[in-house]
């Protein structure tokens, strides 16, 4: 899906629910990193658009519940039960792995 230059610069990967993650290398300053991420984000958006895919920069999926989103990385880490410390799967209303839900 991505060209070799983009892969070297962005080191793209996909999260369990299909989210695109860009992991560029460290930069000397935060400003340099922010500039790189902006360029890479625009490039990822263009690559996706050429394939009929729209990328959205949101902290959660506003269109579907956790149950509606298929797991794209069916590895043991993500298949662990939610109460298992090894689990990193988190849905709103369920405590994140390693954290106890607060009760008041």
Order of alpha helices (4+ residues) and beta strands (2+ residues): alpha-beta-beta-alpha-alpha
